[in-house]
Amino acid sequence: MIRSAQSMAREGRRVDEARALLKAQDGNDELKRRYLIAEAQVLREADRTADALVVLDDALREHPDDTDLLYETAMLAERLDRIDLMESRLRRVIELKPDHAHAHNALGYSLADRSLRLDEAEALIVRALELLPDDPFILDSMGWVRFRRGDAKEAVVHLERAYAIRADAEIAAHLGEVLWTLQRQGDANRIFDEALKAHPDNKLLGDTVRRLRGQ
């Protein structure tokens, strides 16, 4: 049912119909939560991030210590640039589940990407990497925080490993930028061209390529 709703939302942007389909489903508390998170994802993909946050915030008031809801609302808050809310929610997740690698990573990456409290950002990502040492997105975060700290040579090691595990568009954007900084424009352009072919609509990738190529 969730896949049907997601397909419906993508086909002709039938977002409200997809939401109605998900709201009509019944089940136990776990199923209802899954449908609620799916509804928020439909809204997020339709660029209705604020509406998605309202949907999950309503549920969070009834279940304030639900780590899935806390994490999802933190990610929505980050997209809305509500950094204080994002940070408070992720810290609560870490308090409730100290081994939640993705919460450590999300907070560390968000701080690093804004060049905020880089010592703390790196410590959070190090902890995430201890918990999930082969996760490509956490490896990407480690590369990015090292780059933000001025260590491009160390950064590229983590980013190349991340990209080898998963050729993700945003990992490609980070790897290409670090390679460019290291005067390895040929390698950077190869990564950019490969990633643009696979992910032509990714905003971060497109913005990074245009900025560096001066287009």
C-alpha positions, 0 to 999 in steps of 0.5 A: 500500500505504501508503494502504491501511494508513493507511485500515485504521488509521483505520477501526475503529482497526485499527492492528496490522493496518495495521502488519502489512501494512506490515511484510510489504512487501518492496522496496529500502532506499528503499521499506523506509524509506518503509514504516517511516516510514508505520508510525510515522505510523500509530502517531502518529495512533493516539496511540501516539507513544512506540511510533512513536519506538521504531520509528524509533529502531531504524532510526536505529541502523542509519542514524544519518545518515539525515536523514529518520529524524532529522527524523521522530524529532525531531518525535515527541520534540517531541510527547513533550516530550523537547525535548533529544532533539528539539533534538539531532536537528534540529541534526544534520539541519541539520549534515548538510543546511544547506538543510533549511528544515523543520528550521530552522523546526521548531527555531525554532518549538519554541523560540518556542512555549515562549518559549525563546531567542527571538533564536535562534528567530527567526534559525532561522525567518529562515533557513527563510524565506530557503529557502522564502519562501512556505511557510505554516507557516514564515510562521506560525512567523515570526508566532508568534515575533514575537508571542512577542517582543511585536510583535503588529502585525508578527506579524499581517502574517505570519500573515495571509499564511500563512492566505491561502496555507493555511487550516490550523487551527493557523495560524488559532489563532495568527492569531486569538489575535494579532488578539484581542490587537490588540483585533480580536475581530470579525476573530478570531471570524470566523477562529475560526468558519471554522476550527472549522467546517472543523477541529472536532477540532483541539486547539490551535484548540479550546483557544485559542478556549475560553481567549480566549472564556472558555468 
